[in-house]
Amino acid sequence: MSCEACRTIPPVISQDYTPQGEYETLAGLKTYITGNASSTIGLVDIYDIFGLSNQTLQGADLLAQRLNALVLVPDFFEGDALSHDTVPVDTEQKQKIIGDFLASKADIPRSVSVLVGAVEQYRTKFPLVTKWGAFGLCWGGKVTALASGAETPFAATGQVHPGAMHPADAKAISIPHIVLASKDEPADVVEEYANVIANGKGGLVETYPSMWHGWMGARANLEQEDSREEYARGYNQLGDFFEKNLS
């Protein structure tokens, strides 16, 4: 008998969360590994520019439990993520810090190449996984979108409060794709994604009108009830999408 309660993520913990996974070097990167290493479902979770935050790791743990899946969070920035005090970008110094970061540690084309290459090593390390998926938060969403083209190694992908969205990225996506946007993303580009996905790509595009850019990543406020509920709803939507497309 089906149990809807069993199909949702575990409760979101708002304070003093202890990540459930462990770290190992995979494909040359320190990687957070959580979930079932014997699962047939593998998911790569690409963080935002603030790196391995507790909120992001809790999201990875929630998805691992929801899907009984293996979830990997590679540290593309090698421990050198941006500090929260660089936002808002309201000074020339902050602009320079972010510009230098995006040209080095967070270079997007290089990160796409690293991601695609890493999947080959993941397949060797975890041979029971039959389908790999990926999703990204903010910066990670851009990386994921660009890794979702004609020769993608993934069966399904997604973006959450995406960064640097562009209609051309949507048109190049070749697999089922989910977009969970905040109120801060450009509405016209979100609509373009929705039109592309509705015309045969498969997936889902939804805007969370009360949520800010970052509500499911490092900027998540899990002390506040409404944002905690929307954080949980977002990860449930990701779970539903990847269950459908990776099972």
C-alpha positions in Angstrom: 0.0 0.0 0.0 1.3 3.4 -0.9 2.1 5.8 2.0 2.3 9.5 0.9 4.1 10.4 4.2 6.9 8.0 3.2 7.3 9.8 -0.1 8.3 13.1 1.5 11.6 14.3 2.9 12.4 14.0 6.6 11.7 17.0 8.9 14.0 20.0 8.3 16.1 20.7 11.3 16.5 24.4 11.9 19.2 24.5 14.5 22.6 22.9 15.1 22.2 20.4 12.2 24.9 17.7 12.0 25.5 16.5 8.4 24.9 12.8 8.0 27.5 12.0 5.3 31.3 11.8 5.1 34.0 13.3 2.9 36.2 11.5 0.4 38.3 12.7 -2.5 36.6 11.8 -5.8 37.7 12.9 -9.2 40.4 15.1 -7.5 37.9 17.0 -5.4 36.9 16.8 -1.7 33.4 15.5 -1.9 30.6 15.2 0.6 29.0 11.7 0.2 25.6 10.9 1.7 23.0 8.2 1.3 23.0 4.7 -0.1 26.2 3.8 -1.9 24.4 0.7 -3.3 21.5 2.7 -4.8 20.8 2.6 -8.5 20.2 6.4 -8.3 23.1 8.9 -8.2 22.7 12.6 -7.8 25.3 15.3 -8.0 24.4 18.4 -5.9 26.3 21.5 -7.0 26.4 24.2 -4.3 26.2 27.9 -4.6 29.1 30.4 -4.4 29.2 30.1 -0.6 30.3 26.5 -0.8 29.7 23.6 1.6 27.2 25.3 3.9 25.2 23.3 6.5 21.9 24.3 4.7 23.2 22.8 1.4 24.5 19.7 3.1 21.2 19.2 4.9 19.4 19.4 1.6 21.7 16.7 0.2 20.9 14.5 3.2 17.2 15.1 2.8 17.3 14.1 -0.9 19.4 11.0 -0.1 16.8 9.8 2.4 13.8 10.8 0.2 15.1 8.9 -2.8 17.2 6.2 -1.0 19.9 7.5 -3.3 23.6 8.3 -3.4 24.2 12.1 -3.3 27.5 13.7 -3.9 28.4 17.3 -3.2 31.9 18.0 -4.8 33.9 21.0 -3.5 34.7 22.8 -6.8 36.2 25.7 -4.9 38.6 23.5 -2.9 37.7 25.1 0.4 37.9 28.7 -0.9 34.3 29.7 -1.3 33.0 33.3 -1.2 32.3 34.8 2.2 28.7 35.9 3.0 29.9 39.5 3.6 30.5 39.9 -0.2 26.7 40.2 -0.6 25.2 42.6 -1.3 27.6 43.7 -4.0 27.6 47.4 -3.1 31.2 48.4 -3.4 33.9 48.3 -6.0 36.0 46.1 -3.8 33.2 43.5 -3.6 32.7 43.7 -7.3 36.4 42.9 -7.8 36.4 40.1 -5.3 33.5 38.4 -7.0 34.9 39.1 -10.5 38.2 37.5 -9.6 36.5 34.6 -8.0 34.3 33.9 -11.1 37.4 34.1 -13.3 39.3 31.6 -11.2 37.8 29.1 -8.6 34.3 29.6 -10.0 35.1 29.7 -13.7 31.9 28.2 -15.2 33.2 26.6 -18.4 36.0 24.9 -16.5 33.6 23.7 -13.8 31.3 22.2 -16.5 34.2 20.3 -17.9 35.2 19.1 -14.4 31.7 18.0 -13.7 31.3 16.0 -16.9 34.7 14.4 -16.4 33.9 13.5 -12.8 30.8 11.5 -13.7 33.0 9.0 -15.5 34.9 8.4 -12.3 31.7 8.3 -10.3 30.5 5.5 -12.6 33.6 3.5 -11.8 33.4 4.2 -8.0 29.7 3.4 -7.8 28.9 0.8 -10.5 25.4 0.0 -9.2 24.2 3.5 -10.1 22.3 3.1 -13.4 21.2 6.7 -13.8 22.9 9.9 -12.7 21.1 13.2 -12.2 22.4 16.6 -11.1 21.0 19.9 -9.8 22.6 23.2 -8.9 22.0 26.1 -6.6 22.5 29.6 -8.0 26.0 29.4 -9.5 25.7 25.6 -9.5 22.5 25.9 -11.5 24.3 27.6 -14.4 26.9 24.8 -14.3 24.2 22.2 -14.4 22.3 23.9 -17.2 25.4 24.0 -19.4 26.1 20.3 -18.6 22.6 19.3 -19.8 23.1 19.5 -23.6 23.2 16.9 -26.3 26.0 14.8 -25.0 25.2 15.1 -21.3 26.1 12.2 -19.0 22.9 12.9 -17.0 19.4 11.5 -17.3 17.8 14.5 -15.6 18.9 17.8 -14.2 17.7 20.9 -12.4 18.3 24.4 -11.1 17.3 26.0 -7.9 17.2 29.9 -7.6 19.4 29.8 -10.7 22.2 32.3 -11.4 22.9 34.0 -14.7 19.9 32.4 -16.5 19.9 32.8 -20.3 17.2 31.6 -22.8 20.0 30.0 -24.9 20.8 27.6 -22.1 17.2 26.5 -21.9 17.1 25.7 -25.6 20.2 23.6 -25.5 18.9 21.3 -22.7 18.2 17.8 -24.0 16.8 16.0 -21.0 14.1 16.4 -18.4 14.9 19.5 -16.3 13.4 21.3 -13.3 13.7 24.9 -12.4 12.6 26.2 -8.9 13.0 30.0 -9.1 12.8 32.6 -6.4 11.0 36.0 -6.8 14.4 37.5 -7.6 15.1 35.7 -10.9 14.2 37.5 -14.1 10.6 36.7 -14.8 11.0 36.8 -18.6 13.8 34.2 -18.6 11.9 32.0 -16.2 9.0 32.1 -18.6 11.3 31.2 -21.5 12.5 28.1 -19.6 8.9 27.2 -18.9 8.0 27.5 -22.6 10.9 25.4 -23.7 10.2 22.7 -21.1 6.5 22.6 -22.0 7.4 22.1 -25.6 8.9 18.6 -25.2 11.9 18.8 -22.8 9.9 17.5 -19.9 10.1 18.7 -16.3 8.8 21.5 -14.3 9.3 25.3 -13.9 7.9 26.9 -10.8 8.5 30.3 -9.0 8.3 30.6 -5.3 6.9 34.1 -5.1 7.6 34.7 -1.4 11.2 33.3 -1.4 14.4 35.1 -2.0 17.4 34.1 -4.1 19.2 31.5 -2.0 16.3 30.1 0.1 17.4 26.5 -0.5 21.1 27.0 -0.2 23.6 28.8 2.0 21.2 31.7 2.5 18.3 29.5 3.7 16.8 30.8 6.9 15.7 27.7 8.7 14.8 29.5 11.9 11.8 31.1 10.2 8.8 28.9 9.8 7.6 30.0 6.4 11.0 29.8 4.8 11.7 26.4 6.5 8.4 25.1 5.0 9.3 26.4 1.5 12.8 24.9 1.8 11.2 21.6 2.6 8.6 21.9 -0.2 11.4 22.7 -2.7 13.4 19.6 -1.7 10.3 17.5 -1.9 9.7 18.8 -5.5 13.3 17.9 -6.4 12.7 14.4 -4.8 9.5 13.9 -6.9 11.2 15.0 -10.1 14.3 12.9 -9.7 12.2 9.8 -8.5 10.2 10.1 -11.7 13.2 10.5 -14.0 15.9 8.5 -12.4 14.1 5.4 -11.1 
